[in-house]
Amino acid sequence: MKISIASGKGGTGKTTIATNLAITLAQRGKDVTYVDCDVEEPNGHLFLKPEIKKKEPVPVLIPNVDLEKCTFCGECAKACEYNAIAVLKDKVMVFPSLCHSCGGCYWICPEKAIYEIPRTIGVISSGDGDGLTFYEGRLNIGEALSPPVTKALKKAVPESEVVVIDAPPGTSCPVIEAINGTDFVILVTEPTPFGLNDLKLAVGMVRKMHIPFGVVINRSDIGDKGVEEYCQAEDINILMKILFNRKIAEAYSKGELVSLVNSGLLGNLYELYETIISKVNHDGTRDSKR
């Protein structure tokens, strides 16, 4: 079972839910792997405090030009939609940070003067702690493209009874790469106009991808009823409501798991997991609406 935790915006409590859900299931005897796919700013390690045992670089392929073969025809530059290669009178310039590693320039070069070389853009760290397996992807500072790191990270994750994927916030390409292929998505939101607006975007995304999903409303007693009314009108299952708790906020600010200050939440999270299992098993196939 692969469960992704996502949110239309940052600051909703997505990582709080992801880390505590992973710990809850591990403490109940499940074989759990936590995967931090928020590769631009991973922070699950701050709460799970794993012992990192292995680090692997994430390379991508970029073009390199053999000037002895090159005739400076410019076909490679014409083929590149990202302006990652420029051909001058007697020189070819490659801009690695713009390259999407599509290989188009390599295949179109009539002189076969282009070959590809690896360039490291990130790192995958893995380890364990508190009964679970931990994986994290981290994009190198200054790099612009995170999906290749996320893709490599998901490929490296071993088979487990439960895989909890902590997706990045938003609804852009990095999120889509993170949640793609999962069995269920938990959308974490907050009862505010901003929360509602971004929840609608996230709902549209998972429906387009035909992945079953439900909503968790964090700090549900602060704000308005817009999120609940929207979910009711759209027939979206509200999986859980979490009341505002100052101790939970304090624990988060210290990098502590919520379970240390609110043991009752663990029971609720296990019930949440059982609800997801029941729904996925009952539906059988992915529902395009829920």
Phi, psi and omega in degrees: 000123177250119181243123177260141174246119185227173177201149179289340181215166177279161175082013182270346184106019182301310182291327175301314179294314184298311183292318181287328174295316179299315179295318180302312182292323178296320180290339177268011174092008179279150173276103191243137170239123176264130183236114179270100180267005175278070194289343178280334179205065181292136179221008178299330181296335180295331183261321183276337176047057182284160171269109182284125183248344185209141174227133180230135178288153176248109179262154168233160181265133177233156183284148171226140189249130173273102185293341178287332178266334187292136176254004178059039180287336177086005181297325180295318179294322178295326183282337185278116180281350186250007179055037182272355180218135181230136182248122177256189184299317182222028184206147175238126181251130178247133179248094188303323184291341178267344186288134178259010176055038181279339179081005183300318181294325179297315185284331186271345183297117183290338183261000184054042182269355182253131172230161187253141178233151181282147174222126183282128179242353182189187182215146174249125178248142179219153180183206179206168179172140178055036173084007178232164176264139186241132173227140180217136171254144181220118178283136178297146179299132179095348178279149185256336188252110180268334183306322178299326178291317179297317180297316179295322179297311181296326179292330183280341185291130181284164176294133179219161177298317178225129173246119179257115183257118176269101185277160174289162178285160176101196182222022184271189184306317180300324179291315180300318178297322183291316186270349181300131178086003178273162184273335183202145178241127171264118177263116180265129182220179177226151186280065179227163176303320177295317179299317180295315181301313183284333174296318179300320178295318181293321178298316178300323180295308184291329176292321178296328180272356178059044177250130176301145183206165173210173187242138168247125180260112179270146184052049189294342181267005177241126180118214183238185183262011185301319181294315180296319180294322178295314180297321179294317181293327182265004180057045179258132182286122172274108186286325184198148170240131180246119180287153177295134180219119183299324181294325177295316179297320179294319179297318179299316182295338179264359183075030180254151177287144181300330182302337180288337183242347182214083183294337180294333181294329180297318177298320178295322180290326177291322174297322176300315178299315180296324177296318179296314178302314181298318182293315180297317180293324181289318182290325179076305177241162184289130181269133186284347183259312184261000000 
